[in-house]
Amino acid sequence: MDALANLLTHKPFEDISVQEIVEESTLTRTTFYLHYPDKNSLLQAMTTKRFGELAERRGLTFADGNGNLREIALGVCDYLTEALYCPGQLPRMALEGAIIPIVEDLLRRGARGVSMEAGAGFELVSTAAAWAIFGCARSWFETSDGIPAEEMAVRIEAIVRPLLSAVSLERNSASS
């Protein structure tokens, strides 16, 4: 992973070959392919690991279905600005497959303790919310217009909270 991260500081992802990754690392080509089918898989694994570490370091949670939505959004914004060594490449890199599942998991774990009717659809809503958080953060990163990450996190929260609140209202009215 470190080899890929280092190479990304020097050249675009699409121009990096598996051979270059292998030469930059201590792996053989055979060992690389035992762990990753291609360089895209390595990018996904690297992003999953690094964003997961950021989430853990910051203690990102969505406790009781109500907490820290803004902090989760800020974490995604910060990851995109701080952890990428190649900001100009972001539009061409498929990071959503690594970040969105972590955000979904944070949202779902926060809802575990909350009773929910079978048809309430929190699984689907948490998926939509995670995509919205990532999509808004990515759009902000690509077109930031000078808005600080903290302000964008407030905007993302304003967009996503009604979606999550609708499911919360369904749960509350179903339990009444």
C-alpha positions in Angstrom: 0.0 0.0 0.0 2.8 2.4 0.8 4.4 1.7 -2.6 1.2 2.8 -4.3 0.8 5.8 -2.1 4.4 6.9 -2.9 3.9 6.3 -6.6 0.7 8.4 -6.6 2.8 11.4 -5.5 4.7 11.2 -8.8 2.3 10.1 -11.4 -1.4 9.6 -12.3 -3.0 6.3 -11.0 -3.9 5.2 -14.6 -0.2 5.5 -15.6 1.0 3.3 -12.7 1.6 -0.4 -13.6 1.6 -3.4 -11.3 5.2 -3.8 -12.2 6.0 -0.3 -10.9 4.2 -1.1 -7.6 6.1 -4.3 -7.2 9.4 -2.6 -7.9 8.6 0.1 -5.4 7.6 -2.4 -2.7 9.3 -5.6 -1.4 6.8 -7.9 -3.1 7.2 -10.1 -6.1 4.6 -9.9 -8.9 3.3 -13.3 -7.8 2.8 -12.2 -4.2 1.1 -9.1 -5.4 -1.4 -11.1 -7.4 -2.0 -13.5 -4.5 -3.3 -10.5 -2.5 -4.8 -8.3 -5.2 -6.3 -9.1 -8.6 -5.2 -5.7 -9.9 -4.0 -2.3 -9.0 -7.6 -1.0 -8.5 -8.1 -3.6 -5.8 -5.0 -2.3 -4.1 -6.3 1.2 -4.3 -9.6 0.1 -2.7 -7.7 -1.8 0.1 -5.5 1.3 0.7 -8.5 3.6 0.9 -10.5 1.3 3.1 -7.6 1.0 5.5 -6.7 4.6 5.7 -10.3 5.9 5.9 -11.1 3.3 8.5 -8.1 4.4 10.5 -9.3 8.0 10.3 -12.8 7.0 11.4 -11.4 5.1 14.3 -8.9 7.8 15.3 -11.7 10.4 15.4 -14.1 8.0 17.2 -16.8 8.5 14.5 -20.1 7.1 15.5 -23.8 7.5 14.8 -25.0 6.6 18.3 -28.7 5.9 18.9 -29.4 6.9 15.3 -29.0 10.6 16.2 -25.4 11.3 16.8 -22.5 12.9 15.0 -23.7 13.0 11.4 -21.8 16.2 10.9 -18.6 14.6 12.2 -19.0 11.7 9.8 -19.5 14.2 6.9 -16.4 16.2 8.1 -14.4 12.9 8.3 -15.2 12.2 4.6 -14.3 15.8 3.6 -11.1 15.7 5.6 -10.1 12.3 4.2 -10.5 13.6 0.6 -8.4 16.7 1.3 -5.7 15.3 3.7 -5.2 11.6 2.8 -5.0 11.9 -1.0 -1.6 12.5 -2.3 -2.9 13.3 -5.7 -5.8 15.7 -5.6 -6.0 16.3 -9.3 -6.6 12.5 -9.8 -9.6 12.2 -7.5 -12.2 12.5 -10.3 -10.6 9.5 -12.0 -10.2 7.4 -8.9 -13.0 5.0 -7.7 -12.9 5.6 -3.9 -16.6 5.3 -3.2 -16.3 1.5 -3.1 -14.0 1.9 0.0 -15.5 4.9 1.8 -19.2 4.3 1.4 -19.3 0.9 3.1 -17.5 2.3 6.1 -20.0 5.2 6.3 -22.9 2.8 5.9 -21.6 0.6 8.7 -21.3 3.6 11.0 -24.9 4.6 10.3 -26.2 1.0 10.7 -24.3 0.4 13.9 -25.8 3.5 15.3 -29.3 2.2 14.5 -28.8 -1.2 16.0 -30.1 -0.3 19.5 -33.2 1.3 18.0 -36.2 -0.8 17.5 -37.5 -0.8 14.0 -40.4 -2.2 12.1 -39.5 -4.8 9.5 -40.6 -2.5 6.6 -38.9 0.7 7.9 -36.1 0.3 5.4 -33.1 1.6 7.4 -30.7 -0.6 5.4 -31.7 1.2 2.2 -31.9 4.6 3.8 -28.4 4.2 5.3 -27.1 3.2 1.9 -28.7 6.3 0.3 -27.4 8.5 3.2 -23.8 7.1 2.8 -23.9 7.7 -1.0 -25.2 11.3 -0.3 -22.5 12.0 2.2 -19.7 10.8 -0.1 -21.2 12.4 -3.2 -21.6 15.8 -1.6 -18.1 15.6 -0.1 -16.6 14.6 -3.4 -18.4 17.3 -5.3 -17.3 19.8 -2.7 -13.7 18.6 -3.0 -13.8 18.9 -6.8 -15.4 22.4 -6.9 -14.8 23.6 -3.3 -15.4 27.3 -4.0 -13.3 28.1 -1.0 -15.9 26.7 1.5 -14.2 25.2 4.5 -14.7 21.5 5.2 -16.5 22.3 8.5 -19.1 24.4 6.6 -19.6 21.8 4.0 -20.1 19.2 6.7 -23.0 21.4 8.1 -24.5 21.5 4.6 -24.2 17.8 4.1 -25.8 17.2 7.5 -28.7 19.5 6.4 -29.2 17.4 3.3 -28.9 13.9 4.9 -30.6 14.4 8.3 -34.1 14.6 6.8 -33.6 11.3 5.1 -32.5 9.6 8.3 -35.2 11.4 10.3 -37.9 10.1 8.0 -37.0 6.5 9.0 -36.7 7.6 12.6 -40.3 9.0 12.4 -41.5 5.7 10.8 -39.9 3.8 13.6 -41.5 6.0 16.3 -45.0 6.0 14.8 -44.8 2.2 14.3 -43.9 1.7 17.9 -46.7 3.9 19.2 
